[in-house]
Amino acid sequence: MGTHTLDPLGKAEKVFGPPTEIVEGTSGRHLYIWKALNLPTIPKGNGLLVVTLTVGPDGSVAETHWQQRG
């Protein structure tokens, strides 16, 4: 049995679940957005947690950002 490793986008989806929104850019990049008040895998906080991954045309994650609102 071989080992299975997830790409960074796959890891994010495993932790956060399916993205709330996916926006396609004009350069072939995509912005994956998660917006959540409560995620079972993240410690509870106050307000809204927003996580974004910018994914290149080849599927590689170019940028990652998170922000807490509220």
Backbone bond lengths (Angstrom), bond angles and torsions (degrees), N, CA, C in turn:
res aa  C-N    CA-C-N  psi(-1)  N-CA   C-N-CA  omega(-1)  CA-C   N-CA-C  phi
1 M - - - 1.445 - - 1.531 108.14 -
2 G 1.336 118.42 124.39 1.455 123.24 -179.22 1.517 111.97 -82.63
3 T 1.316 114.39 165.69 1.453 118.27 176.32 1.519 108.91 -86.98
4 H 1.313 115.73 151.35 1.459 121.63 -179.84 1.523 108.41 -121.90
5 T 1.312 116.81 122.78 1.454 120.38 177.01 1.520 108.74 -113.79
6 L 1.308 115.96 142.05 1.452 121.67 178.56 1.521 109.62 -93.28
7 D 1.317 115.90 144.72 1.448 120.21 172.14 1.535 107.78 -72.07
8 P 1.330 118.69 166.27 1.471 119.93 -178.57 1.525 113.89 -56.15
9 L 1.330 118.23 -37.80 1.463 120.24 177.80 1.526 110.01 -66.31
10 G 1.324 116.86 -41.96 1.459 120.79 177.70 1.520 111.94 -62.50
11 K 1.328 116.52 -38.31 1.463 120.36 176.97 1.521 110.96 -64.45
12 A 1.335 116.49 -42.37 1.467 120.22 178.94 1.523 110.75 -62.14
13 E 1.335 116.72 -42.80 1.461 119.75 179.20 1.525 111.59 -66.62
14 K 1.320 117.04 -32.05 1.467 120.00 177.44 1.533 110.57 -67.26
15 V 1.336 116.77 -39.05 1.465 121.43 -178.51 1.528 111.87 -78.40
16 F 1.348 116.74 -47.47 1.464 120.98 -171.84 1.521 114.16 -97.74
17 G 1.340 117.55 -12.91 1.452 119.89 -174.41 1.520 110.11 86.45
18 P 1.324 117.50 -168.85 1.458 119.65 -179.70 1.531 111.15 -65.38
19 P 1.327 117.92 144.96 1.460 119.85 179.66 1.525 111.86 -63.26
20 T 1.316 115.84 149.26 1.455 121.75 175.45 1.525 110.29 -68.83
21 E 1.335 115.16 -35.30 1.465 120.43 -176.09 1.527 109.28 -153.41
22 I 1.324 116.92 145.62 1.462 122.92 172.69 1.521 106.57 -127.21
23 V 1.332 116.25 123.45 1.459 121.69 -178.58 1.523 108.11 -113.54
24 E 1.334 116.63 127.97 1.458 121.22 179.07 1.517 109.62 -91.88
25 G 1.323 115.96 126.48 1.462 120.94 178.70 1.516 111.69 -87.96
26 T 1.320 115.78 169.74 1.461 120.58 -178.00 1.527 112.49 -75.72
27 S 1.339 117.79 -19.36 1.458 121.07 -178.28 1.526 113.03 -92.47
28 G 1.326 116.85 7.82 1.457 120.17 -178.35 1.517 113.54 92.84
29 R 1.342 115.94 -6.49 1.467 119.76 177.21 1.523 109.82 -82.89
30 H 1.318 115.78 156.91 1.459 122.19 178.16 1.522 108.87 -124.78
31 L 1.312 115.56 146.68 1.458 122.07 175.17 1.523 107.14 -110.13
32 Y 1.331 116.34 116.08 1.463 122.19 177.20 1.525 107.08 -97.34
33 I 1.335 116.94 126.51 1.467 121.90 -173.77 1.527 109.18 -124.11
34 W 1.321 114.81 130.31 1.465 121.91 172.39 1.515 107.80 -116.90
35 K 1.326 117.87 128.04 1.463 123.28 175.20 1.515 106.46 -125.06
36 A 1.320 116.70 123.86 1.459 118.90 -176.53 1.512 111.17 -151.08
37 L 1.319 115.61 141.81 1.454 121.04 172.46 1.517 110.10 -87.13
38 N 1.319 117.13 -38.26 1.462 121.97 -179.74 1.524 109.55 -140.17
39 L 1.309 115.79 119.00 1.457 121.55 173.13 1.522 107.57 -116.69
40 P 1.322 118.40 131.55 1.462 120.02 -176.70 1.520 113.48 -62.60
41 T 1.326 118.56 -23.31 1.463 120.79 -176.71 1.525 113.59 -94.32
42 I 1.337 117.33 -2.10 1.466 122.26 -178.37 1.531 108.51 -118.58
43 P 1.339 118.50 136.57 1.473 119.38 177.46 1.523 110.86 -56.73
44 K 1.330 115.69 142.27 1.466 120.54 -178.30 1.519 110.47 -66.35
45 G 1.305 114.43 141.12 1.460 121.04 177.38 1.517 108.57 -137.96
46 N 1.301 115.11 -174.88 1.457 120.31 177.14 1.516 108.83 -97.56
47 G 1.309 117.46 134.46 1.451 120.58 175.63 1.515 113.44 92.28
48 L 1.311 113.54 -163.59 1.453 123.12 -174.14 1.521 110.11 -101.97
49 L 1.319 117.29 133.40 1.455 122.78 175.34 1.523 107.94 -100.45
50 V 1.338 116.55 126.58 1.462 121.83 177.78 1.523 107.63 -120.19
51 V 1.322 116.03 123.41 1.466 122.33 178.03 1.523 107.30 -120.24
52 T 1.341 117.08 131.98 1.462 120.55 177.44 1.521 110.00 -128.00
53 L 1.317 115.60 139.72 1.464 122.85 172.74 1.516 107.38 -122.29
54 T 1.325 117.07 129.46 1.457 122.04 172.58 1.520 106.84 -96.81
55 V 1.340 115.83 121.05 1.457 121.75 -173.84 1.523 108.97 -115.57
56 G 1.333 115.93 127.87 1.455 122.18 -179.17 1.514 112.77 -73.49
57 P 1.330 117.23 169.81 1.468 121.61 -179.52 1.526 113.22 -58.05
58 D 1.332 116.76 -26.12 1.463 120.27 -179.83 1.525 112.70 -88.16
59 G 1.339 117.25 3.16 1.465 121.31 178.70 1.509 114.47 90.68
60 S 1.334 117.70 -1.21 1.464 119.74 179.93 1.528 110.47 -82.51
61 V 1.322 115.92 145.43 1.456 121.06 178.83 1.524 108.54 -82.09
62 A 1.344 116.19 118.85 1.458 122.05 -177.76 1.526 111.70 -90.70
63 E 1.324 117.70 -36.41 1.467 122.25 -178.08 1.521 109.62 -146.79
64 T 1.317 115.20 149.75 1.462 122.17 175.67 1.524 108.06 -135.28
65 H 1.326 116.39 133.45 1.466 121.52 177.95 1.521 109.12 -138.12
66 W 1.303 116.11 150.79 1.462 120.90 171.50 1.510 107.95 -139.06
67 Q 1.324 115.06 154.04 1.456 121.17 -178.75 1.515 109.05 -152.76
68 Q 1.306 115.65 140.19 1.466 119.98 173.97 1.509 107.90 -107.62
69 R 1.321 115.88 129.50 1.461 122.13 -179.21 1.514 109.90 -117.62
70 G 1.309 114.44 142.47 1.455 119.27 175.07 1.427 112.51 97.86
